[in-house]
Amino acid sequence: MYGSKIDIFIFSLKDDDTNAILSIIFDDYPIIKIIFLALFFGVFAFWLNIKIMHLKFKAIKLNKYLFVVLNLFLIYAYIIALRGHFTYNALRASSYEFSIIKAFNEISTNPLMALSWAYKEHRGQQHFKSVDLAELKDFEKELFTMFDSTYKNANHAKNHIYLNILESFGLNMLEFSNEKHNLLGRLDRHFKEDFVFKRFLSSANNTIESLNRLVFLSPNIISNGLMQKKILKYTPLQVYKNAGYDIVFVYSGNASWYNLGNYFRYQGADLIIDENTLMSEFSEARATKHKYGIADEFMYKKIYSIFKNATKPTLVISLSISTHRPYVHESKEKLFDENLVEKEILDQFIIKNPKNALKTYAYANDEFGKFLDLVKGSDFKENIIIAATGDHRFRDIKMDLNHEKAFAYSVPFYLYVPKKLQDNIYYDKNRIGSHKDIFPTLYNLTLSEVEYLSLGGKSMLLKPENKRLEFGFNEMVWMDENGVYSNDKGYYFENNSTIKDTNKAFELDIYHKDFAKLYKEFNLYQLAYRLGIAK
């Protein structure tokens, strides 16, 4: 479905809306034709195999020692073909990629092997082994400390906070925006007025994993697992709850997805709002419902009313849905002329109807822009901080891994901060970051002398103090000021204002070579520690 080998995403057929996923697959891909061709090729291969097996060869007599040596060599060559070299072992879940051409990497594993890896990863998300605290300390020495604290802040717990996680708000799609077809809509004005970071990565590459890493600081999905009712320490929800905030989660889809509604409640949310709530409050919302949720505009109407009527500091976290297949939501206004979209842009898509995707993407951004227009004209405009990012890249666009090793996974980080809160702000729009930096930024804007779990996160609006924190991390790739790191190699940026790379590789020192592995292990250890299963 997404141009990759079988991976953990296949379990969405079980954990997600099975009918919705299957209907989208059948709508977007020629499944019947593919199955027919696969069967035809299978029959041909079977016939060819029978023919080969019945060929008559002239008998050859070999010396028994040579016979043994040749057979041992054949077995060795066969094993190498199946799994990679013994000393390198290319075919492992953690290092199966061997080419800059993604398709070659994805077909390097056979389906049974890929399914086995996916199953182990899926099962591993539900089981946690006890970890040694001494080892956790070792990770801190190798990388950075788990915790950090905010500076003294006179505006402690006085301002509302809104974090908007937009579906598929990838910069790989936004790159196509220009004067002829503005894909930001009314959001364009706010991108020009406020703080925006574009050298920025999502933490993961599907919605549920990015949400878990961003909001719960968890590398595993635990909202519907064995630990779902256990209080997870040091989440942003807990930090803000302790500071006196009301916590609200708003989702344009159904809150039963991955048990999110219940899990947010377990972790301290005061109110859960999903498509059912929104359809009961806005009668016209039902007409916009597709398999994954309703149009974003109703989510923004509800969120605006929450802030307008709030009597105490409130944190709202929302997850939008409109820019999700089947791409049916679009503006009642004509945001751009789809007939002016260049063929070169349309050719970058891997779906049948790219214009629908462009219109939906523009609609979602425009609706968020409308919401910001309302907020900036409201009586609470000086008492709210708004952050927004994408959950992951826009998937239905081709990836050029010669020059987009990091850019392919990039999302923007947008921030609206009232003027009165902008004292001591340090803003470098070309600063590198990722999802791990969002809550540390919000903490330092809103809380005073509060300890928080940072995991390498830093405030994007404070002057850099620790060079090791100046990095961006995605589960597929990471980067710092020197370049992009993938498959044990570094690649130079084209320039200091982009994260596209030149495809020119450079050798890594030990720290950079081991960083991704150490950081992932560190994340697993800190999760076990927070779940109370560390020794």
Buried (B, 14 or more C-beta within 10 A) or exposed (E): EEEBBBBBBBBBEEBBBEEBBEBBEEEBBEEEEEEEEEEEEEEEEEEEEEEEEEEEEEEEEEEEEEEEEEEEEEEEEEEEEEBBEEEEEBBEBEBBBBEBEBEEBBEBBBEEBBBBBBBEBBEEBBEBEEBEEEEBEBBBEBBBEBEBBBEEBEBBBEBBBBBBBBBBBBBBBBBBBEEEBBBBBBBBBBBEEBBBBBBBBBBBBBBBBBBBBBBBBBBBBBBBBEBBEBEBEBBBBBBBBEBEBBBBBBBBBBBEBBBBBBBBBBBBBBBBBBBEBBBEEBEEBEEBBBBBBBBBBBBBBBBBEBBEEBEEBBBBBBBBBBBBBBBBBBBEEEBBEBEEBEEEBBEBBBBEBBBBBBBBBBBBBBBBBBBBBBBBEBEBBEBBBBBBBBBBBBBBBBBBBEBBBBBBBBBBBBBBBBEEBEEEBEBEEEBBBBBBBBBBBBBBBBBBEBEBBBBBBBBBBBEBEEEEBBBBBBBBBBBBBBBBBBBBBBBBBBEEEBBBBBBEBEEBEEEBBBBBEBBBBBBBBBBBBBBEBBE
